[in-house]
């Protein structure tokens, strides 16, 4: 595993997801919400909630995988 990591064959950061929206996103979202009907606004907020939940699930999976990768590296180091 260490050789693969060294040679760039393992790159977990490619799958990382930004955790927090930035200020520009918040501003654009607020402006966009003003243009929506009540039904559209509810749908937009539901979609935003679903996306946030998916992002949270993805981050949890990556966090767990990072620990597993670290454990595999330690096993490899200790076995040499």
C-alpha positions as CSV (number, residue, x, y, z in Angstrom):
1,X,0.0,0.0,0.0
2,X,2.8,2.4,0.8
3,X,4.3,1.9,-2.7
4,X,1.0,2.6,-4.3
5,X,0.5,5.7,-2.2
6,X,4.1,6.9,-3.1
7,X,3.5,6.3,-6.8
8,X,0.2,8.2,-6.8
9,X,-2.0,5.2,-7.3
10,X,-4.0,6.0,-4.1
11,X,-5.5,9.5,-3.9
12,X,-8.5,9.8,-1.5
13,X,-8.5,13.6,-1.9
14,X,-10.0,13.2,-5.4
15,X,-13.2,12.0,-3.7
16,X,-13.4,14.6,-1.0
17,X,-16.4,16.8,-0.7
18,X,-16.5,20.3,0.6
19,X,-18.2,20.4,4.0
20,X,-19.4,23.9,4.4
21,X,-21.0,26.2,1.8
22,X,-19.2,29.5,1.3
23,X,-20.6,33.0,1.6
24,X,-21.1,33.4,-2.1
25,X,-23.3,30.3,-2.2
26,X,-25.4,31.6,0.6
27,X,-25.9,34.9,-1.1
28,X,-26.8,33.4,-4.4
29,X,-29.1,30.9,-2.8
30,X,-31.0,33.7,-0.9
31,X,-31.3,35.7,-4.1
32,X,-32.6,32.6,-6.0
33,X,-35.1,31.7,-3.3
34,X,-36.7,35.2,-3.7
35,X,-37.6,34.3,-7.3
36,X,-39.4,31.0,-6.4
37,X,-43.1,30.4,-5.7
38,X,-43.9,28.8,-2.3
39,X,-44.2,25.4,-3.9
40,X,-40.9,25.8,-5.7
41,X,-39.2,27.1,-2.6
42,X,-40.3,24.1,-0.6
43,X,-39.0,21.8,-3.4
44,X,-35.7,23.6,-3.5
45,X,-35.2,23.4,0.2
46,X,-36.1,19.7,0.2
47,X,-33.5,19.1,-2.6
48,X,-30.9,21.2,-0.6
49,X,-31.6,19.1,2.5
50,X,-31.2,15.9,0.5
51,X,-27.9,17.1,-0.9
52,X,-26.6,18.0,2.6
53,X,-27.5,14.6,3.9
54,X,-25.8,12.9,0.9
55,X,-22.7,15.0,1.5
56,X,-22.7,14.1,5.2
57,X,-23.0,10.4,4.3
58,X,-20.1,10.7,1.8
59,X,-17.9,12.5,4.3
60,X,-18.6,9.8,6.9
61,X,-17.7,7.1,4.4
62,X,-14.4,8.9,3.5
63,X,-13.6,9.4,7.2
64,X,-14.1,5.7,7.9
65,X,-12.1,4.7,4.8
66,X,-9.3,7.0,5.9
67,X,-9.0,5.1,9.2
68,X,-9.0,1.8,7.4
69,X,-6.3,3.0,5.1
70,X,-4.2,4.2,8.0
71,X,-4.6,0.8,9.7
72,X,-3.5,-1.0,6.6
73,X,-0.5,1.2,6.4
74,X,0.4,0.5,10.0
75,X,0.0,-3.3,9.4
76,X,2.2,-3.0,6.4
77,X,4.9,-1.0,8.2
78,X,4.8,-3.4,11.2
79,X,5.1,-6.5,9.0
80,X,8.3,-5.4,7.3
